[in-house]
């Protein structure tokens, strides 16, 4: 009342014209430097639109550091009612727009060593315990919802939702409102935490790829480090998930209640939502278990990362994933919809083809996924031995322990397998595949991230893989076997002479050659190939679609003691019951391994040949070749590759990688020394008696030689080549690098004019039988023309017809070699006080004597020919 009375007295001041007491906070009119300061002075008196407009204006006019300081003050001072209107704009301004037009704060390029000030501000603002998360939890407490367009979700998810089929992930349950007009323009109703993580994860996919000219190390970027911080915060390997920073003392953020869909749907997954969320939504914040209350954030974070980063594959894979039970559900749904008032938005075939966009993951994308996999292995392996045992399922365990046990098999395995298959089949055959390879190998070795791992020494032998990892190998059998066969097919099509490709073969062979790993894989294949008749007395076998993406507190399936059943269930759930399995240790894969061993041996021989060729070349070879003093091999012995750029050190590395890879393959598949020795001996036959390489492998057809697949590989990798020489008019052959282009063209026009003018006289001189005729024939005819043959290296027929008459060629005067030789001759003559004219006469006389001698020798040689 005091303030109200003071305000009333202040309003009557101009009328009464009396001196009244006025409070100090009203005596002076405040002066604000910006609209945002005015809004912050009276936060409860401002309209939300005014706050949003102020922030947008300041984002253009103020420096970045000042913007972040103002945002921190706004988050602290304003209530959730005003903050929820700026939240979508703020998230988009940070992570960029979903269409990729706005890049936001460009977290993928922000590095601490380049922009240390901006980097530290961003990392502090977006930290899991920073101001941005405070805003998220502040809005979470008020149960606000934000619309997220379905059109920006991954292709398979978007196609199923637009066809009114709920995806199998509980992430989308109770969030989609289906409209009577169909699936176009649908939105997901997300809580603030989900909305923030959706944008954060999708910014890796939707933003445009980094330009090639911009050299950015992914592991140093703000986005990569933020992913690592979020994983460490919400999926801790030690302790529990830290509680959210509450907006009120002693309060907690309630879990989002489930939403009821406005239209019936069919699901090719489970219908249940997260049991944990349903459990929490019916409890008060006072009685809720803190651990159970906060674990939903960890579940949401992992599901969003997996859905946004791994849920990308082709139409064929999408159809294969659907089980017969799911297809029957979809059929029932369509029949029910056809008799209702609603009609589906798109026909089934049209919806399935709607998402067939060309999705090619970037190297940055793959590196972030690898970071996720490494942390998930560490997260799952942080269980204590008594918690990780199968008997622990029957005892009371905390939700976080259950989540650790279910994280990889239920959330990651299926989508990662499809993602890796997509990468193996569509990634270019270049050295950038190393990122995909390392991601795959990281998943295959969970023992590397176990707390009891042994630090490998430089001289120690590879540690034996413990038998306790046998269940993981068996339950991920396709990850080891089918993808290994896929890698073999890729390796057979790459240039193994390149050090980068040789390193990839070495890495895969080294991982699979770890002691006891090959035996465990072989045991898994034996369990899968075990006939059903032999094990018919075991438990009922119903192979259904996996429930890996269900909530981790959904009913856990009973412990399956039948190892064969678990392996079969894994294979059939990922590949379907009609899959054709190719055993890794079967005859087909063994044939591929032998081919790879043969190519490794050939690549080693090629690398050694390149090394010898480089060693024999003198230091000044290129300069002399430019001058024309050395022999010019215009065809080249080997194609350009990494060895030409990196030198002898790369040759040594390539030989080392290939030698070790060959030894590892011999250990894995138990290849005999005799088989490998045959490959080495076969290479010895590639040299003929003259020391030249044989022709590439080919067959003779009606129109000449036809290369075989082996011959194409030999040419691509420089193992063999055809001897190709110029067969056209020597005067018209391309200008060489050791010739002066303008001078060659001028001399050609001059010689052509002389040949046209004196063609008859030159023909008459060359037809004479005396010494003059022989002298003219030596200079005006081509001595090698008669011995030339066709291009085919098999049929060496003589060139018939099209004989050329005598002509003068002045092209030799256009080469640097001739001009430099003349210049050196004049310089030497000047040292002996011989002028240019006498020197020219001496050179002409010397050449005439040389040409006369060569003429006599040529004619004598013709007389002795049979």
C-alpha positions in Angstrom: 0.0 0.0 0.0 2.9 2.3 0.6 4.1 2.1 -2.9 0.6 2.5 -4.3 0.0 5.6 -2.2 3.3 7.1 -3.3 2.4 6.5 -6.9 -1.0 8.2 -6.3 0.6 11.2 -4.7 3.1 11.4 -7.6 0.3 11.4 -10.2 -1.4 14.4 -8.4 1.8 16.4 -8.1 1.2 18.7 -11.1 -2.3 19.6 -9.9 -1.7 20.4 -6.3 1.6 22.1 -7.0 2.8 21.1 -3.5 6.0 19.6 -2.4 5.4 16.0 -1.7 7.7 13.1 -0.8 8.5 11.0 -3.9 10.4 7.7 -3.6 13.9 7.8 -5.0 13.2 4.9 -7.5 10.4 7.0 -9.0 12.0 10.4 -8.7 14.3 10.0 -11.7 13.3 8.7 -15.1 15.5 5.7 -15.9 17.7 5.9 -19.0 18.3 2.6 -20.9 20.9 2.0 -23.5 18.9 -0.6 -25.4 15.4 -2.1 -25.5 16.7 -5.2 -23.8 17.8 -3.2 -20.7 14.4 -1.7 -20.5 12.8 -5.1 -20.7 15.2 -6.5 -18.0 14.4 -3.6 -15.7 10.7 -4.6 -15.5 10.5 -8.2 -16.7 7.0 -8.8 -15.4 5.6 -5.7 -17.1 6.9 -6.5 -20.6 5.1 -8.4 -23.4 6.9 -11.6 -24.6 7.0 -10.3 -28.2 8.9 -7.2 -27.0 11.5 -9.4 -25.3 12.0 -11.5 -28.5 12.2 -8.4 -30.7 14.8 -6.9 -28.3 17.0 -10.0 -28.4 16.8 -10.2 -32.2 17.9 -6.6 -32.5 20.7 -7.0 -30.1 21.9 -10.2 -31.9 22.6 -7.9 -34.9 24.0 -4.8 -33.2 25.9 -6.1 -30.2 29.1 -8.1 -30.1 28.9 -11.8 -29.4 30.3 -11.7 -25.9 27.8 -9.0 -24.9 24.9 -11.0 -26.4 25.8 -14.1 -24.3 26.0 -11.9 -21.1 22.6 -10.5 -21.9 21.1 -14.0 -22.5 22.4 -15.2 -19.1 20.7 -12.2 -17.4 17.5 -12.8 -19.3 17.5 -16.5 -18.3 18.1 -15.6 -14.7 15.6 -12.7 -14.4 12.6 -13.6 -16.6 9.9 -16.1 -15.7 9.2 -19.2 -17.8 6.1 -17.6 -19.2 8.2 -15.0 -21.1 11.1 -17.3 -21.8 9.1 -20.0 -23.6 8.5 -17.6 -26.5 12.2 -16.9 -27.1 13.2 -20.5 -26.7 12.6 -21.7 -30.3 14.4 -18.7 -31.7 17.3 -19.1 -29.3 17.8 -22.8 -30.2 17.7 -22.0 -33.9 20.1 -19.1 -33.6 22.6 -21.4 -31.8 22.4 -24.6 -33.9 21.1 -23.1 -37.2 17.9 -23.7 -39.1 16.8 -27.2 -40.0 16.9 -26.4 -43.7 20.6 -25.6 -43.4 20.3 -21.9 -44.6 21.2 -20.4 -41.2 24.4 -21.8 -39.6 23.8 -20.3 -36.2 26.9 -20.2 -34.0 28.7 -22.5 -36.4 29.8 -25.0 -33.7 31.3 -27.3 -36.2 34.0 -24.8 -37.2 34.6 -23.1 -33.8 38.0 -24.1 -32.4 39.7 -23.0 -29.2 43.1 -22.5 -30.8 41.6 -20.3 -33.5 39.0 -18.3 -31.6 39.8 -18.8 -27.9 37.5 -16.1 -26.6 34.4 -17.1 -28.5 35.1 -20.8 -27.9 35.3 -20.4 -24.1 32.1 -18.3 -24.1 30.1 -20.9 -26.1 31.4 -23.9 -24.2 30.4 -22.2 -20.9 27.0 -21.2 -22.2 26.1 -24.6 -23.7 27.7 -26.7 -21.0 25.4 -29.4 -19.4 25.5 -27.3 -16.2 25.5 -23.9 -18.0 22.8 -21.2 -18.6 21.3 -22.9 -21.6 20.5 -26.0 -19.7 19.1 -23.9 -16.9 16.7 -22.4 -19.4 15.7 -25.9 -20.5 15.0 -27.1 -17.0 13.2 -23.8 -16.2 10.8 -24.4 -19.1 10.6 -28.2 -18.3 9.2 -27.4 -14.8 6.2 -25.6 -16.5 5.5 -28.5 -18.9 5.7 -26.4 -22.1 5.6 -28.1 -25.5 7.2 -27.0 -28.7 6.4 -28.1 -32.2 9.1 -29.9 -34.3 8.3 -30.5 -38.0 8.2 -34.1 -39.0 9.6 -33.2 -42.5 13.1 -32.8 -41.0 13.3 -36.2 -39.4 15.3 -39.0 -41.0 13.8 -40.4 -44.1 12.5 -43.8 -42.8 10.9 -42.1 -39.7 9.3 -39.3 -41.8 7.9 -41.8 -44.3 6.3 -44.0 -41.6 4.8 -41.0 -39.7 3.4 -39.5 -42.9 1.7 -42.8 -43.6 0.3 -42.7 -40.0 2.5 -45.6 -38.8 4.2 -44.9 -35.5 7.9 -45.7 -35.6 9.3 -48.4 -33.4 11.2 -46.0 -31.2 9.4 -44.9 -28.0 10.9 -41.5 -28.7 7.9 -40.7 -30.9 5.2 -42.2 -28.8 2.5 -39.8 -27.5 4.0 -37.0 -29.5 2.4 -37.1 -32.9 -1.0 -35.6 -33.6 -2.4 -37.1 -36.8 -4.7 -34.8 -38.7 -7.8 -35.9 -40.6 -6.3 -34.5 -43.9 -3.3 -36.9 -43.8 0.3 -36.8 -42.9 1.4 -33.5 -44.5 2.5 -30.7 -42.2 2.8 -32.9 -39.1 4.6 -31.8 -36.0 6.0 -33.5 -33.0 5.0 -32.0 -29.6 8.3 -32.1 -27.7 9.2 -31.0 -24.2 12.0 -28.4 -23.9 14.8 -31.0 -23.3 13.7 -33.1 -26.2 13.4 -30.0 -28.5 16.9 -28.8 -27.5 18.5 -32.3 -28.1 16.7 -32.7 -31.4 18.1 -29.5 -32.7 21.6 -30.3 -31.3 21.7 -33.7 -32.9 20.2 -32.7 -36.3 22.6 -29.8 -36.7 25.3 -32.4 -37.6 23.1 -33.7 -40.5 21.2 -30.7 -41.8 24.1 -28.2 -42.0 26.0 -28.0 -45.2 29.3 -29.9 -45.4 32.4 -28.0 -44.6 34.3 -26.7 -47.7 37.3 -28.6 -48.7 39.6 -25.6 -48.5 38.7 -25.2 -44.8 41.0 -27.5 -42.9 39.2 -28.2 -39.6 40.1 -30.9 -37.2 36.8 -32.4 -36.0 38.1 -33.5 -32.6 39.0 -29.9 -31.7 35.6 -28.4 -32.7 33.1 -27.1 -30.2 30.4 -29.4 -31.5 32.5 -32.6 -31.0 33.6 -31.6 -27.5 30.0 -30.7 -26.6 28.9 -34.2 -27.7 31.6 -35.7 -25.4 30.5 -33.5 -22.5 26.8 -34.4 -22.9 27.6 -38.1 -23.1 29.8 -37.9 -20.0 27.1 -35.9 -18.1 24.0 -37.9 -19.0 25.7 -41.3 -19.5 28.2 -41.3 -16.6 30.7 -44.2 -16.2 31.0 -43.4 -12.5 28.3 -42.3 -10.1 24.8 -41.2 -11.2 23.4 -38.6 -13.5 23.6 -35.2 -11.9 20.2 -33.7 -11.1 19.1 -30.7 -13.1 19.7 -27.2 -11.8 16.3 -26.4 -10.4 14.7 -23.0 -10.9 13.3 -23.0 -7.4 15.0 -24.1 -4.2 14.3 -27.7 -3.4 12.2 -28.3 -6.5 12.7 -30.7 -9.3 11.7 -30.7 -12.9 8.7 -33.0 -13.5 8.9 -35.7 -16.2 6.7 -35.0 -19.2 3.3 -36.7 -19.1 2.4 -38.9 -22.0 0.2 -37.5 -24.7 -2.7 -39.3 -26.3 -2.7 -39.6 -30.1 -5.7 -38.0 -31.8 -5.8 -40.7 -34.4 -5.4 -44.5 -34.2 -2.1 -45.8 -35.6 -0.3 -49.0 -36.4 3.2 -49.7 -35.2 5.9 -51.9 -36.5 7.5 -51.8 -33.0 6.1 -52.0 -29.5 3.1 -50.0 -28.5 4.3 -49.2 -25.0 5.8 -45.9 -24.0 8.6 -45.6 -21.5 7.4 -47.4 -18.3 9.7 -45.2 -16.3 8.0 -42.1 -17.7 4.6 -43.4 -17.0 5.7 -44.4 -13.5 7.0 -41.0 -12.7 4.1 -39.0 -14.2 1.8 -40.5 -11.6 4.0 -39.6 -8.6 4.7 -36.4 -6.9 8.2 -34.9 -7.0 8.6 -35.5 -3.3 8.0 -39.2 -3.3 9.8 -40.0 -6.6 13.0 -41.8 -6.6 15.7 -39.3 -7.6 17.6 -41.9 -9.7 14.5 -43.0 -11.5 13.3 -39.5 -11.9 16.4 -38.3 -13.7 17.2 -41.3 -15.9 14.7 -40.3 -18.5 17.1 -37.6 -19.7 19.8 -40.2 -20.4 17.3 -42.4 -22.2 16.1 -39.4 -24.3 19.6 -38.3 -25.2 20.7 -41.7 -26.4 17.5 -42.3 -28.4 17.8 -38.9 -30.1 21.4 -39.4 -31.0 20.7 -42.9 -32.4 17.6 -41.8 -34.3 19.2 -38.7 -35.8 22.6 -40.1 -36.6 22.1 -43.8 -37.5 18.5 -44.0 -38.8 19.4 -43.7 -42.5 19.3 -46.5 -45.0 17.8 -47.5 -48.4 14.2 -48.5 -49.3 15.1 -52.2 -49.6 16.6 -52.2 -46.1 13.5 -50.4 -44.8 11.2 -53.1 -46.2 13.4 -55.9 -45.0 13.3 -54.6 -41.4 9.6 -55.0 -41.1 8.6 -58.3 -39.7 5.6 -60.3 -40.9 3.8 -59.4 -37.7 4.3 -55.7 -38.4 3.2 -56.0 -42.0 0.0 -57.7 -40.7 -0.6 -54.8 -38.3 -0.2 -52.3 -41.1 -2.7 -54.2 -43.2 -5.3 -54.2 -40.4 -4.7 -50.5 -39.9 -5.2 -49.7 -43.6 -8.4 -51.8 -43.7 -9.8 -49.9 -40.6 -8.8 -46.6 -42.1 -10.5 -47.3 -45.4 -13.9 -47.7 -43.7 -13.5 -44.6 -41.4 -13.8 -40.9 -42.1 -10.1 -40.5 -42.4 -8.1 -41.5 -45.4 -4.3 -42.0 -45.6 -2.3 -39.1 -46.8 -0.3 -41.1 -49.4 -0.5 -44.6 -50.9 1.9 -47.1 -49.4 4.3 -47.2 -52.3 4.4 -43.5 -52.6 5.2 -43.0 -48.9 8.0 -45.6 -49.0 9.6 -43.8 -52.0 9.1 -40.4 -50.5 12.2 -40.5 -48.3 14.6 -41.9 -50.9 16.9 -39.0 -50.7 20.5 -39.4 -51.5 22.0 -39.6 -48.0 25.8 -39.8 -47.8 27.3 -39.4 -44.3 30.2 -37.1 -44.0 33.5 -38.0 -42.4 32.7 -35.6 -39.6 29.4 -37.4 -39.0 31.2 -40.8 -38.8 33.7 -39.4 -36.3 30.9 -38.2 -34.0 29.2 -41.6 -34.2 32.5 -43.3 -33.3 32.7 -41.0 -30.3 29.2 -42.2 -29.3 30.1 -45.9 -29.7 33.3 -45.6 -27.7 31.5 -43.9 -24.8 28.6 -46.4 -24.9 31.1 -49.2 -24.5 32.7 -47.5 -21.6 29.2 -46.7 -20.2 28.1 -50.4 -20.5 31.3 -51.8 -19.2 31.2 -49.6 -16.1 28.8 -52.1 -14.5 30.4 -54.0 -11.6 30.9 -57.7 -12.2 28.1 -58.7 -9.9 25.7 -56.2 -11.7 26.7 -57.4 -15.2 26.0 -61.1 -14.5 22.8 -62.6 -15.9 21.6 -63.4 -12.4 21.5 -59.6 -11.7 18.3 -59.3 -13.7 16.3 -61.1 -11.0 17.5 -58.8 -8.2 16.6 -55.2 -7.5 18.8 -52.9 -9.5 18.8 -49.2 -10.0 17.4 -47.8 -13.3 20.8 -46.6 -14.3 22.3 -50.1 -14.0 19.4 -51.5 -16.1 20.0 -48.8 -18.6 23.7 -49.6 -18.8 22.9 -53.2 -19.5 20.4 -52.4 -22.2 21.9 -49.4 -23.9 23.9 -51.1 -26.7 21.7 -54.1 -27.6 18.4 -52.4 -27.4 19.1 -48.9 -28.7 22.2 -49.1 -30.9 22.9 -52.5 -32.4 20.2 -52.7 -35.1 20.5 -49.2 -36.5 24.3 -49.2 -36.3 24.4 -52.4 -38.4 22.2 -50.9 -41.1 24.2 -47.7 -41.0 27.5 -49.6 -41.4 26.0 -51.6 -44.3 25.0 -48.3 -46.0 28.5 -46.9 -45.6 30.2 -50.1 -46.8 28.1 -50.1 -49.9 28.0 -46.4 -50.8 31.3 -44.9 -49.5 33.8 -43.9 -52.3 36.8 -46.2 -52.8 39.3 -43.7 -51.4 41.3 -43.2 -48.2 38.4 -41.3 -46.5 36.9 -44.7 -45.8 39.4 -44.9 -42.9 36.9 -43.0 -40.7 34.1 -45.7 -41.3 36.6 -48.4 -40.8 37.8 -47.1 -37.4 34.2 -46.6 -36.3 33.4 -50.3 -37.2 36.5 -51.6 -35.4 35.8 -49.5 -32.3 32.4 -51.2 -32.0 33.9 -54.7 -32.5 36.3 -54.2 -29.6 34.4 -53.4 -26.4 37.2 -54.9 -24.3 39.3 -51.9 -25.2 37.0 -49.7 -23.1 36.6 -52.0 -20.1 37.9 -50.6 -16.8 40.1 -53.7 -16.4 41.8 -53.3 -19.8 45.6 -53.9 -20.0 47.8 -51.2 -21.3 49.4 -52.7 -24.4 53.2 -52.4 -24.4 55.3 -51.7 -27.5 57.0 -55.1 -27.3 54.2 -57.2 -25.9 52.2 -59.6 -27.8 48.5 -58.8 -28.5 46.4 -59.6 -25.5 44.1 -62.7 -25.7 40.4 -61.8 -25.9 38.8 -63.2 -22.8 36.0 -65.8 -23.0 33.7 -63.4 -21.2 33.3 -61.5 -24.4 32.0 -64.5 -26.3 28.3 -63.6 -25.7 29.0 -60.1 -27.2 30.6 -61.7 -30.3 27.8 -64.1 -30.7 25.1 -61.5 -30.3 26.8 -59.3 -32.8 27.9 -62.0 -35.3 26.8 -60.1 -38.4 28.9 -57.1 -37.3 32.0 -59.4 -37.5 31.3 -61.7 -40.4 29.1 -60.0 -43.0 30.9 -56.7 -42.7 34.2 -58.4 -42.9 33.2 -60.0 -46.2 32.0 -56.6 -47.3 35.4 -55.1 -46.5 37.1 -57.9 -48.5 35.1 -56.9 -51.6 36.1 -53.3 -51.1 39.8 -54.1 -50.6 39.9 -56.1 -53.8 38.9 -53.0 -55.7 41.4 -50.6 -54.2 45.0 -49.7 -55.0 46.9 -51.6 -52.3 50.1 -49.9 -53.4 48.8 -46.7 -51.7 50.1 -46.5 -48.1 46.6 -45.4 -46.9 44.8 -48.3 -48.4 47.5 -50.7 -47.2 47.1 -49.3 -43.7 43.3 -50.1 -43.8 43.9 -53.7 -44.7 46.5 -53.9 -42.0 44.2 -52.5 -39.4 41.4 -54.9 -40.1 43.7 -57.9 -40.3 45.3 -56.9 -37.0 42.0 -56.6 -35.1 40.6 -59.9 -36.4 44.0 -61.6 -35.6 43.7 -61.0 -31.9 44.2 -64.3 -30.1 41.0 -66.2 -29.5 38.8 -63.8 -31.5 38.7 -65.8 -34.6 37.8 -68.9 -32.6 34.9 -67.1 -30.9 33.6 -65.9 -34.3 33.9 -69.4 -35.7 32.0 -70.8 -32.7 29.3 -68.3 -33.3 28.9 -69.4 -36.9 28.7 -73.0 -35.8 25.9 -72.2 -33.4 24.0 -70.4 -36.2 24.5 -73.2 -38.7 23.5 -75.8 -36.2 20.5 -77.7 -37.7 17.2 -77.3 -36.0 16.5 -81.0 -35.9 19.4 -81.5 -33.5 18.1 -78.9 -31.0 14.3 -79.5 -31.4 14.1 -80.4 -27.7 15.1 -76.8 -26.7 12.8 -74.0 -26.0 10.3 -72.7 -28.5 11.8 -70.7 -31.4 9.9 -67.7 -32.6 12.2 -65.3 -34.4 10.6 -61.9 -34.3 11.6 -58.3 -35.0 14.0 -57.1 -32.2 12.8 -54.9 -29.5 16.2 -53.2 -29.2 14.7 -49.7 -29.5 12.2 -50.1 -26.7 12.5 -48.4 -23.4 15.1 -49.9 -21.1 12.4 -50.5 -18.4 10.1 -52.4 -20.7 9.6 -56.0 -19.7 13.0 -57.6 -20.0 12.8 -60.9 -21.9 13.5 -64.0 -19.9 17.2 -65.0 -19.9 17.9 -67.3 -22.8 20.3 -70.0 -22.0 20.3 -71.5 -25.4 23.3 -69.8 -27.2 22.3 -71.2 -30.6 18.9 -69.6 -30.2 20.4 -66.2 -29.3 22.7 -66.2 -32.4 19.8 -67.3 -34.7 17.5 -64.6 -33.2 20.2 -62.0 -33.8 20.8 -62.9 -37.5 17.2 -63.4 -38.4 16.1 -60.2 -36.7 18.6 -58.2 -38.7 18.5 -60.0 -42.0 15.1 -61.8 -42.0 14.4 -65.4 -41.9 15.0 -65.9 -45.6 18.5 -64.5 -45.5 21.4 -66.2 -47.2 24.2 -66.2 -44.8 27.8 -66.4 -46.1 30.1 -67.8 -43.4 33.3 -65.9 -42.7 35.2 -69.2 -42.6 33.3 -70.8 -45.5 34.7 -71.6 -48.9 33.4 -68.4 -50.6 35.0 -66.0 -48.0 38.2 -68.1 -48.1 38.4 -67.6 -51.9 38.1 -63.8 -51.4 40.9 -64.0 -48.8 43.2 -65.9 -51.1 42.5 -63.3 -53.9 43.4 -60.6 -51.4 46.6 -62.3 -50.4 47.5 -62.6 -54.1 46.9 -58.9 -54.6 48.9 -58.0 -51.5 51.8 -60.0 -52.9 51.5 -58.2 -56.2 51.2 -54.8 -54.5 54.4 -55.5 -52.6 56.2 -56.4 -55.8 54.9 -53.2 -57.5 56.0 -51.0 -54.6 59.4 -52.5 -54.7 59.6 -51.9 -58.5 58.7 -48.3 -57.9 61.2 -47.9 -55.2 64.0 -49.4 -57.4 63.0 -47.1 -60.3 63.2 -44.1 -58.1 66.5 -45.1 -56.7 68.1 -45.6 -60.1 67.0 -42.1 -61.3 69.7 -39.5 -60.8 69.0 -36.3 -58.9 69.1 -34.2 -62.0 67.1 -36.5 -64.1 64.1 -34.3 -64.5 66.2 -31.3 -65.5 68.1 -33.2 -68.1 64.8 -34.7 -69.4 63.5 -31.1 -69.7 66.5 -30.3 -71.8 66.1 -33.4 -73.8 69.5 -35.0 -73.0 68.0 -38.1 -71.4 65.6 -40.7 -72.7 62.0 -39.6 -72.4 59.5 -42.3 -71.5 56.3 -40.5 -72.6 54.1 -43.5 -71.6 55.4 -43.8 -68.1 56.1 -47.0 -66.2 53.5 -46.7 -63.4 50.5 -44.6 -62.8 50.7 -41.8 -60.3 49.9 -42.7 -56.7 50.7 -41.7 -53.2 54.2 -43.1 -53.5 55.2 -40.6 -56.1 54.4 -37.8 -53.7 55.6 -39.2 -50.4 58.8 -40.8 -51.4 60.9 -43.8 -50.2 59.5 -43.6 -46.7 56.0 -44.4 -48.0 57.3 -47.4 -49.9 58.8 -48.7 -46.7 55.5 -48.2 -44.8 53.5 -49.8 -47.6 55.7 -52.9 -47.6 55.6 -53.1 -43.8 51.8 -52.8 -43.7 51.2 -55.4 -46.4 53.7 -57.8 -45.0 52.1 -57.7 -41.5 48.6 -57.9 -43.0 49.5 -61.0 -45.0 50.8 -62.6 -41.9 47.7 -61.8 -39.9 45.5 -63.2 -42.7 47.5 -66.4 -42.6 46.9 -66.7 -38.8 43.2 -66.0 -39.0 42.4 -68.3 -41.9 45.2 -70.8 -41.3 46.7 -70.4 -44.7 49.7 -72.6 -45.5 53.1 -71.3 -46.4 52.9 -73.2 -49.7 49.9 -71.2 -50.8 51.6 -67.9 -50.1 54.8 -69.1 -51.7 52.9 -69.8 -54.9 51.9 -66.2 -55.2 55.5 -65.1 -54.9 56.7 -67.6 -57.5 53.9 -66.5 -59.9 55.2 -63.0 -59.8 58.6 -64.2 -61.1 57.0 -65.3 -64.3 55.9 -61.7 -65.1 59.4 -60.9 -66.4 60.4 -62.1 -69.9 64.0 -62.7 -71.1 64.4 -59.0 -71.9 63.4 -57.9 -68.4 60.2 -56.2 -69.6 56.9 -56.8 -68.1 54.4 -59.1 -69.8 51.2 -57.9 -71.2 48.1 -57.5 -69.0 45.9 -60.6 -68.7 43.6 -60.6 -71.7 41.9 -62.8 -74.3 42.0 -62.5 -78.1 38.7 -61.6 -79.6 37.5 -60.9 -83.1 38.4 -57.2 -82.9 41.6 -57.7 -81.0 42.5 -58.1 -77.3 39.9 -58.0 -74.6 41.0 -57.3 -71.0 39.9 -59.7 -68.3 39.0 -58.4 -64.8 42.5 -59.4 -63.6 44.0 -57.5 -66.5 42.0 -54.3 -65.6 43.3 -54.6 -62.0 46.9 -55.1 -63.3 46.7 -51.9 -65.4 45.0 -49.8 -62.6 47.7 -50.8 -60.1 50.6 -50.6 -62.5 51.5 -54.2 -62.4 51.5 -54.6 -66.2 51.0 -52.4 -69.2 50.8 -52.3 -73.0 53.8 -51.0 -74.9 52.1 -48.1 -76.7 54.1 -45.9 -79.2 53.1 -43.1 -81.5 52.0 -44.4 -84.9 51.0 -41.2 -86.7 52.8 -38.5 -88.6 55.9 -37.5 -86.6 55.4 -33.9 -87.7 51.9 -33.8 -86.2 52.6 -35.4 -82.8 51.8 -33.3 -79.8 54.3 -30.7 -78.7 56.5 -32.0 -76.0 57.5 -30.3 -72.8 61.1 -30.0 -74.0 60.0 -28.0 -77.1 59.2 -24.4 -77.7 55.6 -24.4 -78.9 55.6 -21.2 -81.0 59.0 -22.1 -82.6 57.7 -25.7 -83.5 54.7 -24.3 -85.2 56.7 -21.7 -87.1 59.2 -24.4 -88.3 56.3 -26.7 -89.3 54.8 -24.0 -91.6 58.3 -23.2 -93.1 59.1 -26.9 -93.8 55.6 -27.5 -95.2 56.1 -24.6 -97.6 59.5 -25.9 -98.7 58.1 -29.4 -99.2 55.2 -28.2 -101.4 57.5 -26.0 -103.4 60.3 -28.5 -104.0 58.5 -31.8 -103.8 59.4 -32.8 -107.4 63.1 -31.9 -107.1 63.4 -33.8 -103.7 61.8 -36.9 -105.2 64.2 -36.8 -108.2 67.2 -36.5 -106.0 66.2 -39.3 -103.7 65.6 -41.6 -106.7 69.3 -41.4 -107.9 71.6 -44.3 -107.3 74.8 -42.4 -106.6 76.1 -40.9 -103.3 74.0 -37.8 -103.7 70.9 -39.9 -103.8 71.9 -41.8 -100.7 72.8 -38.5 -98.9 69.3 -37.1 -99.8 67.5 -40.2 -98.8 69.2 -40.2 -95.4 67.9 -36.7 -94.7 64.6 -36.6 -96.5 63.0 -40.0 -95.7 61.9 -41.7 -92.5 64.2 -44.7 -91.8 61.9 -46.3 -89.2 58.7 -46.1 -91.3 59.1 -49.5 -92.9 59.6 -51.3 -89.6 56.5 -49.9 -87.9 53.7 -52.2 -86.9 50.1 -51.9 -85.9 48.9 -51.0 -82.4 48.0 -54.6 -81.5 50.8 -56.2 -79.5 49.9 -59.7 -80.8 49.5 -59.2 -84.5 52.7 -57.5 -85.7 51.7 -56.9 -89.3 53.5 -54.4 -91.5 51.9 -51.1 -92.3 50.5 -51.5 -95.8 49.9 -48.6 -98.1 50.0 -44.9 -97.3 53.7 -44.3 -98.1 55.0 -40.8 -97.7 57.4 -39.1 -100.2 60.6 -37.3 -99.3 60.2 -34.2 -97.2 62.2 -31.9 -95.1 61.7 -31.7 -91.3 63.0 -28.8 -89.2 61.2 -29.7 -86.0 64.5 -30.6 -84.3 65.5 -26.9 -84.3 62.5 -26.2 -81.9 63.8 -28.3 -79.0 65.6 -26.9 -76.0 68.3 -29.5 -76.5 69.3 -28.3 -79.9 69.2 -24.7 -79.0 71.2 -25.2 -75.8 73.8 -27.3 -77.7 74.2 -24.6 -80.3 74.6 -22.0 -77.6 77.2 -24.0 -75.8 79.1 -24.5 -79.0 79.2 -20.8 -79.7 80.3 -20.1 -76.1 83.2 -22.6 -76.3 84.2 -21.1 -79.7 84.3 -17.6 -78.2 86.7 -18.8 -75.6 89.1 -19.7 -78.5 88.5 -16.3 -80.2 86.4 -17.9 -82.9 83.6 -15.6 -84.2 80.0 -16.6 -84.8 80.4 -16.9 -88.6 83.5 -19.1 -88.6 81.9 -21.2 -85.8 78.8 -21.6 -88.0 80.9 -22.8 -90.9 82.8 -25.2 -88.7 79.6 -26.7 -87.4 78.1 -27.0 -90.9 81.3 -28.7 -92.1 81.4 -31.0 -89.1 77.8 -32.1 -89.7 78.3 -32.7 -93.4 81.2 -35.0 -92.6 79.1 -36.8 -89.9 76.2 -37.2 -92.3 78.4 -38.5 -95.1 79.8 -41.1 -92.8 76.4 -42.1 -91.6 75.2 -42.3 -95.3 78.0 -44.7 -96.2 77.3 -46.9 -93.1 73.6 -47.0 -93.9 74.1 -48.0 -97.5 76.6 -50.7 -96.5 74.2 -52.1 -94.0 71.5 -52.4 -96.7 73.8 -54.3 -99.0 74.4 -56.9 -96.3 70.7 -57.4 -95.6 69.3 -60.7 -97.0 
